[in-house]
């Protein structure tokens, strides 16, 4: 009987893994992808939707090719529990599926309780995160559009690690770009729990000073502890309260709920430790975890590009294991994250990570990678090229 491989989550990690399991096995592996959403909506580039220069349709792709071209079975559902002893997963619809291998790429979860009052404020529609691209992304844009000129947009950033290190700073640029055109008396406040800008710091700071003078205020070491939905007041560990008009508060994050619930989050109770040669969880055999949910090695960001790379290493290792092939992998992962600083100019950060067998971890290759010298429109073209390529690689 053929091995059953269940892929849970059809985002950057899971969709790539499903496709490459089929490709690497010469279309022989039984691969089922379980994902609640009918289409793939990209978080990369979603900040352009927040800033109003793009729509959700520009960053949405169908899942059809995975089934039609690659023979992945797609189940539109979500997994409510995994039983590693019985090797079964239970779906929200009530069905139970058996597995030999699970690939789990559920993204990251927002720890709503880490900010007092946040859950209630979200419920009241006063705060939202839009940290998973979709309807909230559009709502955030609408909140900006409805805001008075002279109002304040506040975005808060939790202590790293969190999904997409440069993402919040890119979002601040996109909101400021919108304000510059339509609400020039308004302000963007960046409330950062970190000591300094976590990614591309010098580049972002230069952009804020040159392109958005007086509009973006950056406040490091501002750790948000609470929010009052009625008065739209943000509370901090140390500093005085701040009021804002549009509140985009990002709480601390963890591995996706289903990973935590299954008992896999054995790194500080928040992230999943994996064996980097096949991305198998160190807590449970035959459950391989990818993407944002894992405890990353040295300087590996929680990015879509990285999740895509994890997926290929895991898929190759699983196909080899199930086929009885002897392989001696020495994986190398690459990453590039582009950030739009306005509607067309972009900066990037790139890195290369080599598996070091003696240390069982990935380390950046000395002298590799780097940063843009300055924002450019040409890099904007590259950024869209990157997006169309990775969407084709993941789903095409
Ligand atoms: P996801 O892509 O989020 O996929 C997780 C999937 O699992 C989802 O589709 C979800 O519906 C599904 N799922 C969750 N739980 C279950 C369950 N119980 N059952 C079934 N399915 C489930 N990365 C870059 O590389 N470049 C960028 O420019 C970039 N920009 C970003 C900008 C923003 C604003 C944000 C928020 C993120 C950005 N990222 C970027 C980061 C990137 O989106 C994530 O790192 C990436 O999506 C992680 O992939 P993943 O597979 O771990 O999770």
Boltz pocket constraint, residues with backbone or C-beta under 6 A from the ligand:
constraints:
  - pocket:
      binder: B
      contacts: [[A, 8], [A, 9], [A, 10], [A, 11], [A, 12], [A, 13], [A, 14], [A, 34], [A, 35], [A, 36], [A, 37], [A, 42], [A, 43], [A, 44], [A, 45], [A, 46], [A, 47], [A, 77], [A, 78], [A, 79], [A, 80], [A, 105], [A, 106], [A, 107], [A, 108], [A, 130], [A, 131], [A, 132], [A, 133], [A, 163], [A, 164], [A, 167], [A, 256], [A, 258], [A, 290], [A, 291], [A, 292], [A, 293], [A, 302], [A, 303], [A, 304], [A, 305], [A, 306], [A, 307], [A, 336], [A, 337], [A, 338], [A, 339]]
      max_distance: 6.0
